[in-house]
Amino acid sequence: MSNHFSRFNQYRSMWVLVFFDLPTETVTDRKRATKFRKNLLDDGFTMFQFSIYMRFCASKENAEVHTKRVKKSLPEYGKVGVMQITDKQFGMMQLFYGQKPAELETPSQQLELF
């Protein structure tokens, strides 16, 4: 089979990014924000920056499953954005720590049981 139809093709595998700005003024607000972040971590997301979490998915269909889970755990207040991009697009991102270029995270091999 050609690489174009490979199961883990860079155009087929996806990254789901979740961006959020949640209120933290009250104890209740902080509990809601913490619960939202914990739900992301429990679903396999990792922190990219303080309010940006990301997750590698082997397919568009798998990315949709995790996007639906994020939608189910949305807090009552605040702004949340969810973006799906291909692994190829993610690989074109330029990252810097200060003025030094940084390496992009490579997806780990994940075993998913249905």
TORTI-798481 format. One record per residue: residue number from 1; x, y, z of N, C-alpha, C in turn. Coordinates in Angstrom, 1 decimal. Each point is the difference from the previous one (the first is absolute). Example, Ala and Ser with C-alpha at 12.3 -4.5 7.8 and 13.67 -1.06 7.14 Angstrom:
<pts>
<pt pos="1" n_c1="13.2" n_c2="-5.7" n_c3="7.8" ca_c1="-0.9" ca_c2="1.2" ca_c3="0.0" c_c1="0.9" c_c2="1.2" c_c3="0.0"/>
<pt pos="2" n_c1="-0.4" n_c2="1.1" n_c3="-0.7" ca_c1="0.9" ca_c2="1.1" ca_c3="0.0" c_c1="-0.8" c_c2="1.1" c_c3="0.8"/>
</pts>
This chain:
<pts>
<pt pos="1" n_c1="0.8" n_c2="-1.2" n_c3="0.0" ca_c1="-0.8" ca_c2="1.2" ca_c3="0.0" c_c1="0.9" c_c2="1.2" c_c3="0.0"/>
<pt pos="2" n_c1="-0.5" n_c2="1.1" n_c3="-0.7" ca_c1="0.8" ca_c2="1.2" ca_c3="0.0" c_c1="-0.2" c_c2="0.8" c_c3="1.3"/>
<pt pos="3" n_c1="1.0" n_c2="0.8" n_c3="0.3" ca_c1="-0.1" ca_c2="0.9" ca_c3="1.2" c_c1="-1.2" c_c2="0.9" c_c3="0.0"/>
<pt pos="4" n_c1="-0.5" n_c2="0.3" n_c3="-1.2" ca_c1="-1.2" ca_c2="0.9" ca_c3="0.0" c_c1="-1.2" c_c2="-0.6" c_c3="0.7"/>
<pt pos="5" n_c1="-0.1" n_c2="-1.4" n_c3="0.0" ca_c1="-1.2" ca_c2="-0.6" ca_c3="0.6" c_c1="0.4" c_c2="-0.7" c_c3="1.3"/>
<pt pos="6" n_c1="1.1" n_c2="0.4" n_c3="0.6" ca_c1="0.5" ca_c2="-0.6" ca_c3="1.2" c_c1="-1.0" c_c2="0.5" c_c3="1.1"/>
<pt pos="7" n_c1="-0.2" n_c2="-0.9" n_c3="1.0" ca_c1="-1.0" ca_c2="0.3" ca_c3="1.1" c_c1="0.5" c_c2="1.2" c_c3="0.8"/>
<pt pos="8" n_c1="1.3" n_c2="0.2" n_c3="0.1" ca_c1="0.5" ca_c2="1.1" ca_c3="0.8" c_c1="0.6" c_c2="1.0" c_c3="-0.9"/>
<pt pos="9" n_c1="-0.6" n_c2="0.3" n_c3="-1.1" ca_c1="0.4" ca_c2="1.0" ca_c3="-0.9" c_c1="0.0" c_c2="1.4" c_c3="0.7"/>
<pt pos="10" n_c1="0.9" n_c2="0.9" n_c3="-0.3" ca_c1="0.0" ca_c2="1.3" ca_c3="0.6" c_c1="-1.2" c_c2="0.9" c_c3="-0.3"/>
<pt pos="11" n_c1="-0.7" n_c2="-0.4" n_c3="-1.1" ca_c1="-1.2" ca_c2="0.8" ca_c3="-0.3" c_c1="-1.3" c_c2="-0.7" c_c3="0.6"/>
<pt pos="12" n_c1="0.1" n_c2="-1.2" n_c3="0.5" ca_c1="-1.1" ca_c2="-0.7" ca_c3="0.6" c_c1="0.0" c_c2="0.2" c_c3="1.5"/>
<pt pos="13" n_c1="1.2" n_c2="-0.1" n_c3="0.6" ca_c1="0.1" ca_c2="0.1" ca_c3="1.4" c_c1="-0.2" c_c2="1.5" c_c3="0.4"/>
<pt pos="14" n_c1="-0.6" n_c2="0.2" n_c3="1.2" ca_c1="-0.4" ca_c2="1.4" ca_c3="0.3" c_c1="0.5" c_c2="0.3" c_c3="1.4"/>
<pt pos="15" n_c1="0.0" n_c2="1.3" n_c3="0.3" ca_c1="0.3" ca_c2="0.6" ca_c3="1.3" c_c1="-1.3" c_c2="0.8" c_c3="0.4"/>
<pt pos="16" n_c1="-0.4" n_c2="-0.2" n_c3="1.2" ca_c1="-1.2" ca_c2="0.8" ca_c3="0.5" c_c1="0.7" c_c2="0.9" c_c3="1.0"/>
<pt pos="17" n_c1="-0.3" n_c2="1.3" n_c3="-0.2" ca_c1="0.5" ca_c2="1.1" ca_c3="0.9" c_c1="-1.2" c_c2="0.6" c_c3="0.7"/>
<pt pos="18" n_c1="0.1" n_c2="0.2" n_c3="1.3" ca_c1="-1.0" ca_c2="0.7" ca_c3="0.8" c_c1="0.6" c_c2="1.2" c_c3="0.6"/>
<pt pos="19" n_c1="-0.6" n_c2="1.2" n_c3="-0.3" ca_c1="0.4" ca_c2="1.3" ca_c3="0.5" c_c1="-1.1" c_c2="0.4" c_c3="1.0"/>
<pt pos="20" n_c1="0.4" n_c2="0.6" n_c3="1.1" ca_c1="-1.1" ca_c2="0.4" ca_c3="0.9" c_c1="0.5" c_c2="1.2" c_c3="0.9"/>
<pt pos="21" n_c1="-1.0" n_c2="0.8" n_c3="0.3" ca_c1="0.2" ca_c2="1.1" ca_c3="1.0" c_c1="-1.2" c_c2="-0.1" c_c3="0.9"/>
<pt pos="22" n_c1="0.2" n_c2="-0.5" n_c3="1.2" ca_c1="-1.1" ca_c2="-0.3" ca_c3="0.9" c_c1="0.2" c_c2="1.0" c_c3="1.2"/>
<pt pos="23" n_c1="-1.2" n_c2="0.4" n_c3="0.6" ca_c1="0.1" ca_c2="0.9" ca_c3="1.2" c_c1="0.5" c_c2="-0.8" c_c3="1.2"/>
<pt pos="24" n_c1="0.8" n_c2="0.7" n_c3="0.8" ca_c1="0.6" ca_c2="-0.6" ca_c3="1.2" c_c1="-0.1" c_c2="1.0" c_c3="1.2"/>
<pt pos="25" n_c1="-1.0" n_c2="0.9" n_c3="0.0" ca_c1="-0.2" ca_c2="1.0" ca_c3="1.1" c_c1="-0.5" c_c2="-0.7" c_c3="1.3"/>
<pt pos="26" n_c1="-0.9" n_c2="-0.9" n_c3="-0.1" ca_c1="-0.5" ca_c2="-0.6" ca_c3="1.2" c_c1="0.5" c_c2="-1.4" c_c3="0.2"/>
<pt pos="27" n_c1="-0.3" n_c2="-0.6" n_c3="1.2" ca_c1="0.4" ca_c2="-1.4" ca_c3="0.3" c_c1="-0.8" c_c2="-0.9" c_c3="-1.0"/>
<pt pos="28" n_c1="-1.2" n_c2="0.3" n_c3="-0.3" ca_c1="-0.8" ca_c2="-0.8" ca_c3="-0.9" c_c1="0.5" c_c2="0.1" c_c3="-1.4"/>
<pt pos="29" n_c1="0.4" n_c2="1.2" n_c3="-0.4" ca_c1="0.6" ca_c2="0.1" ca_c3="-1.4" c_c1="1.3" c_c2="-0.8" c_c3="-0.1"/>
<pt pos="30" n_c1="0.8" n_c2="0.0" n_c3="1.1" ca_c1="1.3" ca_c2="-0.7" ca_c3="-0.1" c_c1="-0.3" c_c2="-1.5" c_c3="0.0"/>
<pt pos="31" n_c1="-1.0" n_c2="-0.5" n_c3="0.7" ca_c1="-0.3" ca_c2="-1.4" ca_c3="0.0" c_c1="-0.5" c_c2="-0.4" c_c3="-1.4"/>
<pt pos="32" n_c1="-0.8" n_c2="0.8" n_c3="-0.6" ca_c1="-0.5" ca_c2="-0.3" ca_c3="-1.4" c_c1="1.2" c_c2="-0.1" c_c3="-0.9"/>
<pt pos="33" n_c1="0.9" n_c2="1.0" n_c3="0.0" ca_c1="1.1" ca_c2="0.0" ca_c3="-0.9" c_c1="0.9" c_c2="-1.2" c_c3="0.3"/>
<pt pos="34" n_c1="0.3" n_c2="-0.3" n_c3="1.2" ca_c1="0.8" ca_c2="-1.2" ca_c3="0.4" c_c1="-0.7" c_c2="-1.3" c_c3="-0.5"/>
<pt pos="35" n_c1="-1.3" n_c2="-0.1" n_c3="0.1" ca_c1="-0.7" ca_c2="-1.2" ca_c3="-0.5" c_c1="0.1" c_c2="-0.1" c_c3="-1.5"/>
<pt pos="36" n_c1="-0.1" n_c2="1.1" n_c3="-0.7" ca_c1="0.1" ca_c2="0.0" ca_c3="-1.5" c_c1="1.4" c_c2="-0.5" c_c3="-0.4"/>
<pt pos="37" n_c1="1.1" n_c2="0.6" n_c3="0.7" ca_c1="1.3" ca_c2="-0.4" ca_c3="-0.3" c_c1="0.3" c_c2="-1.5" c_c3="0.3"/>
<pt pos="38" n_c1="-0.6" n_c2="-0.5" n_c3="1.1" ca_c1="0.2" ca_c2="-1.4" ca_c3="0.4" c_c1="-0.7" c_c2="-0.9" c_c3="-1.0"/>
<pt pos="39" n_c1="-1.2" n_c2="0.4" n_c3="-0.5" ca_c1="-0.7" ca_c2="-0.8" ca_c3="-1.0" c_c1="0.9" c_c2="-0.1" c_c3="-1.3"/>
<pt pos="40" n_c1="0.6" n_c2="1.1" n_c3="-0.4" ca_c1="0.9" ca_c2="0.0" ca_c3="-1.1" c_c1="1.2" c_c2="-1.0" c_c3="0.2"/>
<pt pos="41" n_c1="0.6" n_c2="0.1" n_c3="1.1" ca_c1="1.1" ca_c2="-0.9" ca_c3="0.3" c_c1="-0.4" c_c2="-1.5" c_c3="0.1"/>
<pt pos="42" n_c1="-1.2" n_c2="-0.2" n_c3="0.6" ca_c1="-0.6" ca_c2="-1.4" ca_c3="0.0" c_c1="-0.3" c_c2="-0.6" c_c3="-1.3"/>
<pt pos="43" n_c1="-0.2" n_c2="0.9" n_c3="-1.0" ca_c1="-0.3" ca_c2="-0.4" ca_c3="-1.4" c_c1="1.2" c_c2="-0.1" c_c3="-0.9"/>
<pt pos="44" n_c1="1.2" n_c2="0.2" n_c3="0.7" ca_c1="1.2" ca_c2="-0.2" ca_c3="-0.8" c_c1="0.6" c_c2="1.3" c_c3="-0.6"/>
<pt pos="45" n_c1="-0.5" n_c2="1.1" n_c3="0.4" ca_c1="0.6" ca_c2="1.3" ca_c3="-0.5" c_c1="1.2" c_c2="0.3" c_c3="0.9"/>
<pt pos="46" n_c1="1.0" n_c2="0.7" n_c3="-0.6" ca_c1="1.1" ca_c2="0.5" ca_c3="0.7" c_c1="0.1" c_c2="1.5" c_c3="-0.1"/>
<pt pos="47" n_c1="0.5" n_c2="0.7" n_c3="1.0" ca_c1="0.1" ca_c2="1.4" ca_c3="0.0" c_c1="1.1" c_c2="0.5" c_c3="-1.0"/>
<pt pos="48" n_c1="-0.4" n_c2="0.9" n_c3="-0.9" ca_c1="0.9" ca_c2="0.6" ca_c3="-0.9" c_c1="0.5" c_c2="1.3" c_c3="0.5"/>
<pt pos="49" n_c1="-0.9" n_c2="0.8" n_c3="0.5" ca_c1="0.2" ca_c2="1.2" ca_c3="0.8" c_c1="-1.0" c_c2="0.1" c_c3="1.1"/>
<pt pos="50" n_c1="0.0" n_c2="1.0" n_c3="0.8" ca_c1="-0.9" ca_c2="0.0" ca_c3="1.2" c_c1="-1.5" c_c2="-0.2" c_c3="-0.4"/>
<pt pos="51" n_c1="-0.5" n_c2="0.6" n_c3="-1.0" ca_c1="-1.4" ca_c2="-0.2" ca_c3="-0.4" c_c1="-0.2" c_c2="-0.6" c_c3="-1.3"/>
<pt pos="52" n_c1="1.0" n_c2="-0.8" n_c3="-0.5" ca_c1="-0.1" ca_c2="-0.7" ca_c3="-1.2" c_c1="0.4" c_c2="-1.5" c_c3="0.2"/>
<pt pos="53" n_c1="-0.9" n_c2="-0.9" n_c3="-0.3" ca_c1="0.3" ca_c2="-1.4" ca_c3="0.2" c_c1="-0.1" c_c2="-0.7" c_c3="-1.4"/>
<pt pos="54" n_c1="0.7" n_c2="-1.1" n_c3="-0.2" ca_c1="0.0" ca_c2="-0.6" ca_c3="-1.3" c_c1="0.0" c_c2="-1.5" c_c3="0.1"/>
<pt pos="55" n_c1="-0.5" n_c2="-0.7" n_c3="-1.0" ca_c1="-0.1" ca_c2="-1.4" ca_c3="0.0" c_c1="0.2" c_c2="-0.5" c_c3="-1.4"/>
<pt pos="56" n_c1="0.8" n_c2="-1.0" n_c3="-0.2" ca_c1="0.2" ca_c2="-0.7" ca_c3="-1.3" c_c1="-1.0" c_c2="-1.0" c_c3="-0.2"/>
<pt pos="57" n_c1="-0.6" n_c2="-0.1" n_c3="-1.2" ca_c1="-1.0" ca_c2="-1.0" ca_c3="-0.4" c_c1="0.4" c_c2="-0.6" c_c3="-1.3"/>
<pt pos="58" n_c1="-0.2" n_c2="-1.3" n_c3="-0.1" ca_c1="0.4" ca_c2="-0.8" ca_c3="-1.1" c_c1="-0.8" c_c2="0.3" c_c3="-1.3"/>
<pt pos="59" n_c1="-1.2" n_c2="0.5" n_c3="0.2" ca_c1="-0.9" ca_c2="0.3" ca_c3="-1.1" c_c1="-1.0" c_c2="1.1" c_c3="0.3"/>
<pt pos="60" n_c1="-0.6" n_c2="0.5" n_c3="-1.1" ca_c1="-1.0" ca_c2="1.1" ca_c3="0.2" c_c1="-1.2" c_c2="-0.5" c_c3="0.8"/>
<pt pos="61" n_c1="-0.4" n_c2="-1.3" n_c3="-0.1" ca_c1="-1.1" ca_c2="-0.5" ca_c3="0.8" c_c1="0.4" c_c2="0.0" c_c3="1.5"/>
<pt pos="62" n_c1="1.2" n_c2="-0.4" n_c3="0.3" ca_c1="0.4" ca_c2="0.0" ca_c3="1.4" c_c1="0.1" c_c2="1.4" c_c3="0.5"/>
<pt pos="63" n_c1="0.4" n_c2="1.0" n_c3="-0.8" ca_c1="0.0" ca_c2="1.4" ca_c3="0.4" c_c1="-1.4" c_c2="0.5" c_c3="0.3"/>
<pt pos="64" n_c1="-0.9" n_c2="-0.5" n_c3="-0.7" ca_c1="-1.4" ca_c2="0.4" ca_c3="0.2" c_c1="-0.5" c_c2="-0.5" c_c3="1.4"/>
<pt pos="65" n_c1="0.4" n_c2="-1.3" n_c3="0.3" ca_c1="-0.4" ca_c2="-0.5" ca_c3="1.3" c_c1="0.5" c_c2="0.8" c_c3="1.1"/>
<pt pos="66" n_c1="1.3" n_c2="0.4" n_c3="0.0" ca_c1="0.5" ca_c2="0.8" ca_c3="1.0" c_c1="-0.5" c_c2="1.5" c_c3="0.1"/>
<pt pos="67" n_c1="-0.3" n_c2="0.5" n_c3="-1.2" ca_c1="-0.7" ca_c2="1.3" ca_c3="-0.1" c_c1="-1.3" c_c2="0.0" c_c3="0.7"/>
<pt pos="68" n_c1="-0.8" n_c2="-1.1" n_c3="-0.2" ca_c1="-1.3" ca_c2="-0.1" ca_c3="0.7" c_c1="0.1" c_c2="-0.1" c_c3="1.5"/>
<pt pos="69" n_c1="1.1" n_c2="-0.7" n_c3="0.4" ca_c1="0.2" ca_c2="-0.1" ca_c3="1.5" c_c1="0.3" c_c2="1.4" c_c3="0.6"/>
<pt pos="70" n_c1="0.8" n_c2="0.8" n_c3="-0.8" ca_c1="0.3" ca_c2="1.3" ca_c3="0.5" c_c1="-1.3" c_c2="0.8" c_c3="0.1"/>
<pt pos="71" n_c1="-0.9" n_c2="-0.1" n_c3="-1.0" ca_c1="-1.2" ca_c2="0.8" ca_c3="0.0" c_c1="-0.9" c_c2="-0.5" c_c3="1.2"/>
<pt pos="72" n_c1="0.0" n_c2="-1.2" n_c3="0.4" ca_c1="-0.8" ca_c2="-0.5" ca_c3="1.1" c_c1="0.5" c_c2="0.5" c_c3="1.3"/>
<pt pos="73" n_c1="1.3" n_c2="0.4" n_c3="0.1" ca_c1="0.5" ca_c2="0.4" ca_c3="1.3" c_c1="0.2" c_c2="1.5" c_c3="0.1"/>
<pt pos="74" n_c1="-0.6" n_c2="0.8" n_c3="-1.0" ca_c1="0.2" ca_c2="1.4" ca_c3="0.0" c_c1="-0.6" c_c2="0.6" c_c3="1.3"/>
<pt pos="75" n_c1="0.8" n_c2="0.9" n_c3="0.6" ca_c1="-0.5" ca_c2="0.7" ca_c3="1.2" c_c1="-1.1" c_c2="1.0" c_c3="-0.3"/>
<pt pos="76" n_c1="-0.7" n_c2="0.4" n_c3="1.0" ca_c1="-1.2" ca_c2="0.9" ca_c3="-0.2" c_c1="0.4" c_c2="1.4" c_c3="-0.6"/>
<pt pos="77" n_c1="1.2" n_c2="0.5" n_c3="0.5" ca_c1="0.5" ca_c2="1.3" ca_c3="-0.5" c_c1="1.4" c_c2="-0.1" c_c3="-0.6"/>
<pt pos="78" n_c1="0.3" n_c2="1.0" n_c3="-0.7" ca_c1="1.4" ca_c2="0.0" ca_c3="-0.6" c_c1="-0.1" c_c2="-0.2" c_c3="-1.5"/>
<pt pos="79" n_c1="1.2" n_c2="0.1" n_c3="-0.6" ca_c1="0.1" ca_c2="-0.2" ca_c3="-1.5" c_c1="0.9" c_c2="-1.2" c_c3="-0.2"/>
<pt pos="80" n_c1="-0.5" n_c2="-0.9" n_c3="-0.9" ca_c1="0.7" ca_c2="-1.2" ca_c3="-0.4" c_c1="0.0" c_c2="-0.1" c_c3="-1.5"/>
<pt pos="81" n_c1="1.1" n_c2="-0.3" n_c3="-0.6" ca_c1="0.1" ca_c2="-0.2" ca_c3="-1.4" c_c1="0.7" c_c2="-1.4" c_c3="-0.2"/>
<pt pos="82" n_c1="-0.5" n_c2="-0.7" n_c3="-1.0" ca_c1="0.5" ca_c2="-1.3" ca_c3="-0.4" c_c1="0.4" c_c2="0.0" c_c3="-1.5"/>
<pt pos="83" n_c1="1.2" n_c2="-0.4" n_c3="-0.2" ca_c1="0.5" ca_c2="0.0" ca_c3="-1.4" c_c1="0.6" c_c2="-1.4" c_c3="-0.4"/>
<pt pos="84" n_c1="-0.3" n_c2="-0.4" n_c3="-1.1" ca_c1="0.6" ca_c2="-1.3" ca_c3="-0.5" c_c1="0.9" c_c2="0.4" c_c3="-1.2"/>
<pt pos="85" n_c1="1.2" n_c2="-0.5" n_c3="0.0" ca_c1="0.9" ca_c2="0.2" ca_c3="-1.1" c_c1="0.7" c_c2="-1.3" c_c3="-0.3"/>
<pt pos="86" n_c1="0.5" n_c2="-0.2" n_c3="-1.2" ca_c1="0.6" ca_c2="-1.2" ca_c3="-0.4" c_c1="1.4" c_c2="0.0" c_c3="0.6"/>
<pt pos="87" n_c1="0.6" n_c2="-1.2" n_c3="0.1" ca_c1="1.3" ca_c2="-0.2" ca_c3="0.5" c_c1="1.0" c_c2="0.8" c_c3="-0.9"/>
<pt pos="88" n_c1="-0.2" n_c2="0.0" n_c3="-1.3" ca_c1="0.8" ca_c2="0.8" ca_c3="-0.9" c_c1="0.0" c_c2="1.5" c_c3="0.4"/>
<pt pos="89" n_c1="-1.2" n_c2="0.5" n_c3="0.2" ca_c1="-0.1" ca_c2="1.4" ca_c3="0.4" c_c1="0.7" c_c2="0.3" c_c3="1.4"/>
<pt pos="90" n_c1="-0.2" n_c2="-0.9" n_c3="0.9" ca_c1="0.6" ca_c2="0.1" ca_c3="1.3" c_c1="1.6" c_c2="0.0" c_c3="-0.1"/>
<pt pos="91" n_c1="0.5" n_c2="-0.8" n_c3="-0.9" ca_c1="1.4" ca_c2="-0.1" ca_c3="-0.3" c_c1="0.6" c_c2="1.3" c_c3="-0.6"/>
<pt pos="92" n_c1="-0.8" n_c2="0.8" n_c3="-0.6" ca_c1="0.5" ca_c2="1.3" ca_c3="-0.5" c_c1="0.0" c_c2="1.1" c_c3="1.0"/>
<pt pos="93" n_c1="-0.4" n_c2="-0.3" n_c3="1.2" ca_c1="0.0" ca_c2="1.1" ca_c3="1.0" c_c1="1.4" c_c2="0.3" c_c3="0.4"/>
<pt pos="94" n_c1="0.3" n_c2="1.2" n_c3="0.2" ca_c1="1.3" ca_c2="0.5" ca_c3="0.5" c_c1="-0.1" c_c2="0.3" c_c3="1.5"/>
<pt pos="95" n_c1="0.8" n_c2="-0.6" n_c3="0.8" ca_c1="0.0" ca_c2="0.2" ca_c3="1.5" c_c1="1.3" c_c2="0.6" c_c3="0.4"/>
<pt pos="96" n_c1="-0.1" n_c2="0.9" n_c3="1.0" ca_c1="1.2" ca_c2="0.6" ca_c3="0.5" c_c1="-0.1" c_c2="0.0" c_c3="1.5"/>
<pt pos="97" n_c1="1.2" n_c2="-0.2" n_c3="0.7" ca_c1="0.1" ca_c2="0.2" ca_c3="1.4" c_c1="0.9" c_c2="1.2" c_c3="0.1"/>
<pt pos="98" n_c1="-0.5" n_c2="1.2" n_c3="0.3" ca_c1="0.8" ca_c2="1.2" ca_c3="-0.1" c_c1="0.3" c_c2="0.2" c_c3="-1.5"/>
<pt pos="99" n_c1="1.2" n_c2="0.2" n_c3="-0.3" ca_c1="0.4" ca_c2="0.2" ca_c3="-1.4" c_c1="0.5" c_c2="-1.3" c_c3="-0.7"/>
<pt pos="100" n_c1="0.0" n_c2="-1.1" n_c3="0.8" ca_c1="0.6" ca_c2="-1.3" ca_c3="-0.5" c_c1="-1.2" c_c2="-0.8" c_c3="-0.5"/>
<pt pos="101" n_c1="0.2" n_c2="-0.6" n_c3="-1.2" ca_c1="-1.0" ca_c2="-0.9" ca_c3="-0.6" c_c1="-0.1" c_c2="-1.2" c_c3="0.9"/>
<pt pos="102" n_c1="-1.2" n_c2="-0.6" n_c3="0.1" ca_c1="-0.3" ca_c2="-1.2" ca_c3="0.8" c_c1="-0.5" c_c2="-1.1" c_c3="-0.9"/>
<pt pos="103" n_c1="0.2" n_c2="-1.2" n_c3="0.4" ca_c1="-0.5" ca_c2="-1.2" ca_c3="-0.7" c_c1="-1.5" c_c2="-0.1" c_c3="0.2"/>
<pt pos="104" n_c1="-0.7" n_c2="-0.4" n_c3="-1.0" ca_c1="-1.4" ca_c2="-0.4" ca_c3="0.1" c_c1="-0.1" c_c2="-1.3" c_c3="0.7"/>
<pt pos="105" n_c1="-1.1" n_c2="-0.2" n_c3="0.8" ca_c1="-0.3" ca_c2="-1.2" ca_c3="0.6" c_c1="-0.4" c_c2="-1.1" c_c3="-1.0"/>
<pt pos="106" n_c1="0.6" n_c2="-1.2" n_c3="0.1" ca_c1="-0.4" ca_c2="-1.0" ca_c3="-1.0" c_c1="-1.1" c_c2="-0.9" c_c3="0.7"/>
<pt pos="107" n_c1="-1.0" n_c2="-0.4" n_c3="-0.7" ca_c1="-1.0" ca_c2="-0.7" ca_c3="0.6" c_c1="0.5" c_c2="-1.4" c_c3="0.5"/>
<pt pos="108" n_c1="-0.5" n_c2="-0.4" n_c3="1.2" ca_c1="0.4" ca_c2="-1.3" ca_c3="0.5" c_c1="-1.0" c_c2="-1.0" c_c3="-0.6"/>
<pt pos="109" n_c1="0.5" n_c2="-1.3" n_c3="-0.1" ca_c1="-0.9" ca_c2="-1.0" ca_c3="-0.5" c_c1="-1.0" c_c2="-0.3" c_c3="1.1"/>
<pt pos="110" n_c1="-1.3" n_c2="0.1" n_c3="-0.3" ca_c1="-1.1" ca_c2="-0.2" ca_c3="0.9" c_c1="-0.8" c_c2="-1.2" c_c3="-0.3"/>
<pt pos="111" n_c1="-0.3" n_c2="-0.8" n_c3="1.0" ca_c1="-0.9" ca_c2="-1.1" ca_c3="-0.2" c_c1="-1.3" c_c2="0.4" c_c3="0.5"/>
<pt pos="112" n_c1="-1.0" n_c2="-0.1" n_c3="-0.9" ca_c1="-1.4" ca_c2="0.3" ca_c3="0.4" c_c1="-0.9" c_c2="-1.2" c_c3="-0.1"/>
<pt pos="113" n_c1="-0.7" n_c2="-0.3" n_c3="1.0" ca_c1="-0.9" ca_c2="-1.1" ca_c3="0.1" c_c1="-1.4" c_c2="0.5" c_c3="-0.1"/>
<pt pos="114" n_c1="-0.8" n_c2="-0.6" n_c3="-0.8" ca_c1="-1.4" ca_c2="0.5" ca_c3="-0.1" c_c1="-1.0" c_c2="-0.9" c_c3="0.7"/>
</pts>
